[in-house]
Amino acid sequence: MVHRHLLVAASLPMALAFATTPAAAQAPETTPSIVETMRTLSGKQKARPSGAKGQCFTGSFVPTAEAKNLSKSPVFAKTSTVVARLSVGGGNPKVMDANKAVNRGFSFRIDPGGAGQTEFVMVNAPINFVKSPEQMLEFLKVRLPGADGKPQADKIKAFTDANPETTGQGRYLASKPVVGSWVGVNYWGIHPYTLTNAAGAKQLVKFKMAPLGGEVGLTDEEAKAKPADFLVDELKGRIEKKQPAGFDMIAIMGKAGDEKTNATQLWDGEDARPTVKLGTLTITALEKNETCDNAIFDPTTLADGLAGPDDPLFIQRQPAYAISIGERL
């Protein structure tokens, strides 16, 4: 199996990156343009055009008994190893960790062995910044500099006025404190998934990772006093001191009529929906970055019992990742 990896940014959120030439050859017309525009905006450096700054970790995932009632996936059958990458959004690998204008990404691979490998890509916002690949391409294009090398504010404003939903994720991030710990913030899978159990019963859910030690936010003054790269050291310190360094995986329960293909929208009353704890993911060790950099976390890689949505924005990630990783390795 080809391993895939994505990291997501907020300035270019839900960005794209994947591996293998055949997949790239099958990419829709918009996909190579999205990747190329992202690379242009990030300076065409040999780094991810989104989530360029990050660190690889290893850990474990322990499922709950309740998870087996919802899904027959091997992921929920036994304790599994985890490879994860936590990141700071954007295409700048030297971005300040306390930068509030970009999101935080959490990509991880749960591997119970055999055919059970499953991968997730999440960000610290419950909604996406665009609802389709076409809208994403336009979102990126209007941010290209003009002939004078400066942003074209009039084009950005015109696009935003015509597409107000593209401001939702940014407003959410701006309403929150600066993230004080990679494992001190909630992450969401944004897209809805369908779980199928051994009896064939299906349940629509959204995935949320809730920090075991609670949320850790910084005031603007506290953030200014932090080193540029404090997030790695903060998490290393937690691991060394055996402090909480992980998440509960939560399934937010869907119902008939819920939106499945517009990731810029929350479900009606989503925050008050019933939830089920599916397991606990614990980060246990720092891992060399090559382990994550030479592969791709692909959220369309899902074991039996888990299925993603029939949403072009979700499906087209795979060929986009192929193009992106081929240009940076």
Protein Blocks (a to p, Z undefined) as FASTA:
>chain_A
ZZddddddfklghiacdedjklmmmpcfklmmmmmmmmmmnoppabdfehkbccdddddd
dddfklmmmpccfklmbccddddddddedjbfkbcfklmkbccdddddddebhjlbccdd
ddfbfbdfbfbfklmmmmmmmmpccfkopacfklmmmmmmmmmmlmmmmmmmmmpccdfb
fklcccdehiacddddfkopacddddddddfkbpadddfklmmmpcfklmmmmmmmmmmn
opacddddddddddehiafkbckbccehklmgccddfbdcddfbdcdfklmmmpccdfkl
ccehiacdddfklmmmmmmmmmmmmmmZZ
